[in-house]
Amino acid sequence: MKEAGSSRGINDGVIRPLKDSGAHPPARGSERRDRFERRRRVWWSVFYGSFNPRRRRPARRLDDSRFHPVDWYSAHLLAVSIGILLLSAADGFLTAFLLLHGADEVNPVMAVLVYRSVAMFAAFKMAMTAASIVILVFLSRHRFMRLVRVELLLYVVLAVYGGLIGYEMWMLNRSNDLMLL
């Protein structure tokens, strides 16, 4: 049994070895962080974050109607995005080809650009398409009007571009005096 006059406390068995180990707190004014600062390694962080993403899906406790950014997007979104960009480029090429052979541009914004400069028309068309795709992919997990996932809108845009290319090909085939490429 323990004597009442004993000066030994409950944690003395833990504290005494620490006091005897020779470990001392750092002196005032000395810096413990002498190694290279990790925030200066920008490219390493970009590559590391590309292959080791942290946020792949939104938190479970939140509903789908709010915006939840993630670091890693599905591969099918990349395929749809590339498809939309390729069809947009084909649409620009076919539009310029049809305009050279007598067609009229129906879109009033693009009509102003295409009659000034075809290069400006193509640059504006690709820039607007690319910016729109980046925004739609960024918001792909969001629900538009709390009904439709934005991810599905990318597929709708791809289908609309496919239909537009089909219509332009039909216009090329319908014309008797135009030769197909």
C-alpha positions in Angstrom: 0.0 0.0 0.0 1.2 3.5 -0.7 2.2 5.8 2.1 0.4 9.0 2.6 3.6 11.1 2.8 5.0 9.8 -0.5 6.0 12.5 -2.9 5.7 10.3 -5.9 2.8 11.3 -8.2 0.7 9.2 -10.6 2.6 10.2 -13.8 6.1 10.1 -12.3 6.8 6.9 -14.0 6.2 8.6 -17.4 7.7 12.0 -16.7 10.9 11.0 -15.0 12.2 9.0 -18.1 11.4 12.0 -20.3 13.3 14.3 -17.9 16.3 12.0 -17.9 16.4 11.4 -21.7 18.1 14.7 -22.4 15.4 15.9 -24.7 15.1 19.7 -24.3 12.6 22.0 -26.0 14.1 24.1 -28.7 15.8 27.3 -27.6 13.8 30.5 -28.1 14.3 32.0 -31.5 15.7 28.8 -33.1 13.8 27.5 -36.2 12.9 23.8 -36.3 11.9 23.9 -40.0 15.3 24.1 -41.6 14.4 21.9 -44.6 13.3 23.0 -48.0 9.9 24.6 -48.0 7.3 22.3 -49.7 5.2 25.1 -51.0 7.9 26.1 -53.5 7.7 22.8 -55.4 4.9 23.8 -57.7 5.4 21.3 -60.6 5.9 18.4 -58.2 2.5 19.3 -56.6 0.8 19.5 -59.9 2.1 16.1 -61.0 1.5 14.5 -57.6 -2.0 15.9 -57.4 -2.7 14.6 -60.9 -2.0 11.1 -60.0 -3.1 11.1 -56.4 -6.3 13.1 -56.3 -8.0 13.7 -53.0 -11.6 14.7 -53.9 -13.1 12.2 -56.4 -16.7 12.7 -55.3 -18.7 15.1 -53.2 -19.1 14.5 -49.5 -21.9 12.1 -48.7 -23.6 14.3 -46.1 -24.4 16.9 -48.8 -27.2 16.7 -51.3 -26.8 16.9 -55.1 -28.4 20.3 -55.5 -25.3 22.2 -54.2 -22.0 22.7 -56.0 -19.2 20.3 -55.0 -15.8 20.7 -56.7 -13.8 17.6 -57.1 -10.2 17.0 -58.2 -10.7 14.0 -60.4 -13.3 13.8 -63.2 -14.5 10.6 -65.0 -12.7 9.5 -68.2 -15.9 9.5 -70.2 -16.2 13.3 -69.7 -12.8 13.7 -71.4 -14.0 11.5 -74.3 -17.2 13.5 -74.7 -15.3 16.8 -74.4 -12.8 15.8 -77.1 -15.7 14.6 -79.3 -17.4 18.0 -78.9 -14.3 19.9 -79.8 -13.6 17.7 -82.9 -17.2 18.1 -84.1 -17.0 21.9 -83.4 -13.9 22.1 -85.6 -15.6 20.0 -88.3 -18.6 22.3 -88.1 -16.4 25.4 -88.6 -14.7 23.8 -91.6 -17.9 22.7 -93.2 -19.5 26.1 -92.5 -16.7 27.9 -94.2 -16.8 25.5 -97.1 -20.6 25.9 -97.5 -20.2 29.7 -97.3 -17.7 29.7 -100.1 -20.2 27.9 -102.3 -23.2 30.2 -101.7 -24.7 29.2 -98.3 -25.7 31.9 -95.8 -24.8 32.0 -92.1 -28.0 32.0 -90.0 -26.4 32.7 -86.6 -26.2 36.6 -86.5 -23.2 36.7 -84.1 -21.1 34.3 -86.2 -22.3 36.0 -89.4 -20.6 39.2 -88.3 -17.3 37.3 -87.6 -17.3 35.0 -90.6 -17.8 37.8 -93.1 -15.0 39.9 -91.5 -12.4 37.1 -91.1 -12.6 33.4 -91.3 -9.6 33.1 -88.9 -11.4 35.3 -86.3 -14.6 33.2 -86.8 -12.7 29.9 -86.2 -10.8 31.3 -83.2 -13.9 32.7 -81.6 -15.9 29.5 -82.3 -13.2 27.2 -80.8 -12.6 29.5 -77.8 -16.2 29.7 -76.9 -16.7 26.0 -77.3 -13.7 25.1 -75.2 -14.6 27.6 -72.5 -18.2 26.2 -72.4 -16.9 22.6 -72.2 -14.5 23.5 -69.3 -17.4 25.1 -67.4 -19.7 22.1 -68.0 -17.1 19.6 -67.0 -16.4 21.6 -63.9 -20.1 21.6 -63.0 -20.7 18.0 -64.2 -21.9 16.8 -60.8 -24.2 19.7 -60.3 -27.9 19.4 -61.0 -29.4 21.9 -63.4 -32.6 23.2 -61.9 -32.3 20.3 -59.4 -33.5 18.0 -62.1 -30.9 17.1 -64.7 -27.2 16.5 -64.0 -25.0 18.8 -66.0 -23.0 15.8 -67.1 -26.0 14.8 -69.3 -26.0 18.2 -71.0 -22.5 17.3 -72.4 -24.0 14.3 -74.1 -26.9 16.5 -75.4 -24.4 19.0 -76.9 -22.4 16.1 -78.5 -25.7 14.8 -80.1 -26.7 18.2 -81.3 -23.2 18.7 -82.9 -23.5 15.3 -84.5 -26.9 16.3 -85.9 -25.5 19.6 -87.2 -22.6 17.8 -89.0 -25.2 15.4 -90.5 -27.3 18.4 -91.7 -24.2 20.1 -93.2 -23.2 16.9 -95.0 -26.8 16.6 -96.3 -26.5 20.2 -97.6 -23.3 19.2 -99.4 -24.8 16.1 -101.0 -28.0 17.9 -102.0 -26.2 20.5 -104.0 -25.6 19.2 -107.5 -22.8 21.6 -108.4 -20.6 21.0 -105.3 -18.1 18.2 -105.3 -17.5 16.2 -102.2 -14.0 16.2 -100.8 
